[in-house]
Amino acid sequence: MSTSVPRRALPAAILATATALLMTACGSSSLPAVNGPGGASDSGAYQRVLDKAPVADPAEIPEGSLMATIKARGQLIVGGTDTAAVFSLTDPMTGKTSGFDAGLAAMLAKYITGRTNMKLVQVQVANREALLQNGAVDTVFATYTINAKRAQVVGFAGPYYSSGDAILVKKADNSITKVADLNARKVCTESSSTAAQDVKEHAPSAELVLFDTNSECVQAVQQGRADAYVLDQAILLGDAYREPDKVKVVGQPFTTEPYGIGLSLNHPEMKTFVNNWLKKIEADGEWAALWQATVGAVLPGPVPAPPAIGSVAGS
């Protein structure tokens, strides 16, 4: 078990990105030149992970499979976001996207095509399933919680990471420290997220307010239109890192949220392929190295053990 990257090692690149965040439209993102949020600023830990990422044996990509289509295209089309600090954040100065989800997507693109070349299509919680079903994207990397209901329309590889719902409040607010404190408060979360049901279950008298995006929820808290924001701890830590003087994350996660890689049910061979790839990068240490270069740079503690593939309902 390795230790996480020291906080002093966080590079200037993520500081600039976090303070100058700019939303962009969907577009192509070729990642080999990224110096992402990890490692020492002069060591390029994130880049080294991508450089060392494996490439599939040709026998793993049979003719007629979705993987063969992607390889012939030379580009993986990924549903994701460019505004989630630590997981998938685009630097407005360079146009490069980096983070744990972005890095995994780039590594999968390389495994299939030999290059970390992908096209990032912006998704929201409400449209991820539709984009997979109509073939607009090959896969979704978007801190996508696996559950049995979603698995009726989405094929989930993984889980590849486990987080949990936590609470974000204004920096000066000390009245909310645990989920029970949300009762009788105005609480926001992303529409169609699993967090909405979690709030109803754990704080039944909370007034729930729904927004489409993470940034809208953070703004609602900052502006006093909501007392708290509930979503996965990993996402909220990124928000708090980006706005350290305005918001903070309080308490401990009160749910378990296993993240999966969204895939179309029309291509079961792709799920098998992606699960085998996950097992390989976990066994070879690439998963841990990417975690250290991204999530581990802002979340103290040792590298966690990745959850067992297929270990949750819907995977």
C-alpha positions in Angstrom: 0.0 0.0 0.0 1.6 3.3 -1.1 1.1 6.7 0.4 -0.5 9.6 -1.4 1.4 12.4 -3.1 2.3 15.2 -0.6 0.2 18.3 -0.8 3.3 20.4 -1.4 3.8 18.5 -4.6 0.6 19.8 -6.2 1.7 21.6 -9.4 1.0 25.2 -10.3 -1.0 23.9 -13.3 -3.9 22.8 -11.2 -3.9 26.0 -9.1 -4.2 28.0 -12.3 -6.9 25.8 -13.6 -8.9 25.7 -10.4 -8.9 29.5 -10.1 -9.5 30.2 -13.8 -12.1 27.5 -14.5 -13.8 28.1 -17.8 -16.6 25.9 -19.2 -16.1 24.8 -22.7 -18.2 23.1 -25.4 -17.7 19.5 -26.4 -14.6 18.9 -28.5 -11.6 16.8 -29.1 -9.0 16.3 -26.4 -5.7 14.7 -27.3 -3.9 14.1 -24.0 -0.3 13.1 -24.5 1.0 16.5 -23.6 -1.0 17.0 -20.5 0.8 17.7 -17.2 -2.2 17.0 -15.1 -3.0 17.4 -11.4 -0.5 15.1 -9.8 3.1 14.5 -8.8 5.8 17.1 -8.4 5.4 20.1 -10.8 8.6 19.1 -12.6 8.1 15.4 -12.6 5.0 15.0 -14.7 3.5 12.1 -12.7 0.2 12.3 -14.6 2.0 12.2 -18.0 4.1 9.3 -16.9 1.0 7.3 -16.1 -0.3 7.9 -19.6 3.1 7.2 -21.2 3.3 3.8 -19.4 -0.3 2.8 -20.1 -0.5 -0.5 -21.9 -1.8 -1.3 -25.4 -4.1 -4.3 -26.1 -2.9 -7.3 -27.9 -4.6 -7.4 -31.4 -6.2 -10.7 -30.5 -8.2 -8.9 -27.8 -9.9 -6.8 -30.5 -11.9 -9.1 -32.8 -13.3 -8.0 -36.1 -16.9 -6.7 -35.8 -16.5 -5.6 -32.2 -17.0 -2.1 -30.9 -13.4 -2.1 -30.0 -12.5 -2.7 -33.7 -14.7 0.2 -34.7 -13.0 2.5 -32.2 -9.5 1.3 -33.3 -10.3 1.9 -37.0 -11.6 5.4 -36.1 -8.4 6.1 -34.1 -10.3 7.9 -31.4 -12.4 7.0 -28.4 -15.6 9.1 -28.0 -16.1 9.7 -24.3 -19.1 11.2 -22.5 -17.8 13.2 -19.6 -17.3 16.7 -18.2 -14.5 19.3 -18.2 -15.5 21.1 -15.0 -14.9 18.4 -12.3 -11.7 19.3 -10.4 -9.6 16.2 -9.7 -11.7 13.9 -11.9 -12.0 15.7 -15.3 -11.0 19.3 -15.5 -10.0 21.3 -18.6 -7.3 23.9 -18.3 -8.7 27.0 -20.1 -5.2 28.1 -21.0 -4.1 24.9 -22.7 -7.4 23.2 -23.6 -6.1 20.0 -22.0 -8.3 17.8 -19.8 -6.9 15.9 -16.9 -8.0 14.1 -13.7 -8.8 10.6 -12.6 -11.7 10.0 -14.9 -10.0 11.8 -17.8 -6.8 9.8 -17.2 -8.7 6.5 -17.3 -10.5 7.5 -20.5 -7.2 8.4 -22.1 -5.6 5.1 -20.9 -8.6 3.1 -22.4 -8.2 5.0 -25.6 -4.6 4.1 -25.7 -5.4 0.5 -24.9 -7.7 0.3 -27.9 -6.0 2.6 -30.5 -2.4 2.8 -29.3 -2.8 6.6 -28.7 -4.4 8.5 -25.8 -6.6 10.3 -28.3 -10.2 10.9 -27.3 -13.1 13.2 -28.1 -14.8 14.5 -25.0 -18.6 15.0 -25.3 -20.2 17.0 -22.5 -22.8 15.0 -20.5 -25.1 15.8 -17.7 -26.7 13.4 -15.2 -30.0 13.4 -17.1 -28.6 12.5 -20.6 -25.9 10.0 -20.0 -28.1 7.0 -20.7 -29.5 8.5 -23.9 -26.1 9.2 -25.3 -25.0 5.7 -24.8 -28.2 4.2 -26.2 -28.1 6.2 -29.4 -24.4 5.6 -29.9 -23.4 9.2 -29.6 -20.6 8.1 -27.2 -18.6 4.9 -26.9 -18.4 5.1 -23.1 -19.1 7.4 -20.2 -16.5 8.4 -17.6 -18.4 10.8 -15.3 -18.3 9.6 -11.6 -21.2 7.5 -12.7 -22.7 5.6 -9.8 -23.7 2.0 -10.5 -27.2 1.0 -9.4 -29.6 -1.7 -10.5 -32.1 0.7 -12.0 -29.5 2.3 -14.3 -28.2 -1.1 -15.2 -31.4 -1.9 -16.9 -30.5 0.5 -19.7 -26.7 0.8 -19.3 -23.9 -1.7 -19.3 -21.5 -0.9 -16.4 -17.9 -2.0 -16.3 -16.3 -1.9 -12.9 -16.7 -0.6 -10.3 -13.4 1.2 -10.7 -13.7 3.5 -7.6 -15.9 4.0 -4.6 -16.8 7.3 -3.1 -19.8 8.4 -1.0 -22.2 11.3 -0.5 -20.8 14.2 1.6 -21.9 17.8 2.4 -20.5 21.1 1.2 -21.4 24.3 2.9 -20.2 27.9 3.1 -16.8 28.4 4.6 -18.2 30.3 7.6 -21.1 27.9 8.3 -20.4 25.8 11.4 -24.1 24.8 12.0 -24.0 21.8 9.6 -21.5 19.1 10.4 -23.5 15.8 9.7 -26.3 14.6 7.6 -28.9 15.0 10.4 -28.2 18.7 10.4 -29.7 18.9 6.9 -33.2 18.5 8.2 -35.3 21.7 7.8 -32.6 23.1 5.6 -32.5 23.9 1.9 -30.3 21.3 0.3 -29.3 21.2 -3.4 -27.9 18.5 -5.5 -27.7 17.6 -9.2 -31.0 16.6 -10.9 -31.4 12.9 -11.5 -28.4 12.1 -9.3 -28.5 9.3 -6.7 -27.8 12.0 -4.1 -31.3 13.3 -4.4 -32.8 10.1 -3.1 -30.1 9.8 -0.4 -31.0 13.3 1.0 -34.7 12.2 1.1 -33.7 9.1 3.0 -31.2 10.5 5.5 -32.7 14.0 6.0 -36.4 13.6 5.2 -37.4 17.1 6.3 -34.8 18.8 4.1 -36.1 21.0 1.3 -34.5 19.6 -1.8 -33.5 22.0 -4.7 -32.2 20.5 -7.9 -29.8 21.9 -10.5 -28.4 20.4 -13.7 -24.7 20.9 -13.0 -22.1 20.8 -10.2 -21.2 24.5 -10.7 -24.8 25.6 -10.3 -25.0 23.8 -7.0 -21.8 25.3 -5.7 -23.0 28.8 -6.7 -26.3 28.2 -5.0 -24.4 27.6 -1.7 -22.1 30.5 -2.2 -25.0 32.9 -2.9 -27.1 31.6 0.0 -29.8 30.1 -2.2 -29.1 26.7 -0.6 -27.7 25.9 2.9 -25.8 22.9 1.7 -24.9 20.8 -1.4 -24.8 17.0 -1.2 -22.9 14.9 -3.8 -20.0 12.5 -3.9 -17.2 13.4 -1.5 -14.7 13.2 -4.3 -16.5 15.8 -6.4 -17.1 18.1 -3.4 -13.4 18.0 -2.4 -12.6 19.3 -5.8 -15.1 22.1 -5.5 -13.7 23.0 -2.1 -10.1 22.9 -3.4 -11.2 25.3 -6.2 -12.9 27.7 -3.8 -11.1 27.2 -0.5 -12.1 30.6 0.9 -15.8 30.2 0.1 -16.8 26.7 0.7 -15.8 23.6 2.7 -16.7 19.9 3.0 -17.9 18.8 6.4 -18.4 15.4 8.1 -17.8 12.0 6.7 -19.5 10.3 3.7 -22.9 8.8 4.7 -23.4 6.6 1.7 -21.3 4.3 -0.6 -21.2 5.3 -4.2 -19.5 2.7 -6.6 -18.4 4.4 -9.8 -18.7 2.5 -13.1 -17.8 3.0 -16.7 -21.0 3.4 -18.7 -21.3 1.3 -21.8 -24.0 0.4 -24.3 -26.0 -2.8 -23.7 -25.8 -3.3 -27.4 -22.1 -4.2 -27.2 -21.6 -6.8 -24.4 -18.1 -7.5 -25.8 -17.1 -4.0 -24.8 -18.0 -4.6 -21.2 -15.9 -7.8 -21.0 -13.0 -6.0 -22.7 -13.1 -3.0 -20.4 -13.4 -5.1 -17.3 -10.3 -7.1 -18.4 -8.5 -3.8 -19.0 -9.4 -2.6 -15.5 -8.1 -5.8 -13.9 -4.9 -5.4 -15.9 -4.2 -1.8 -14.9 -5.1 -2.5 -11.3 -2.8 -5.5 -11.1 0.1 -3.7 -12.8 -0.1 -0.6 -10.6 -1.2 1.9 -13.2 -4.6 2.5 -11.4 -2.7 3.3 -8.2 -0.3 5.6 -10.0 -3.1 7.5 -11.6 -5.0 7.8 -8.3 -1.8 9.2 -6.6 -1.4 11.8 -9.5 -5.0 13.0 -9.2 -7.3 12.2 -6.3 -4.4 11.4 -4.0 -3.1 14.9 -4.5 -6.0 16.4 -2.6 -7.4 13.5 -0.5 -5.0 12.6 2.3 -4.2 9.0 3.1 -2.9 5.8 1.5 -3.9 4.6 -2.0 -7.2 2.7 -1.5 -7.7 -0.8 -2.8 -9.9 -0.6 -5.9 -13.3 -2.3 -5.5 -13.7 -5.8 -6.9 -14.9 -5.9 -10.5 -18.6 -6.9 -10.6 -18.9 -6.6 -6.8 -22.1 -4.4 -6.8 -25.6 -4.9 -8.1 -25.7 -3.7 -11.7 -22.1 -4.2 -12.5 
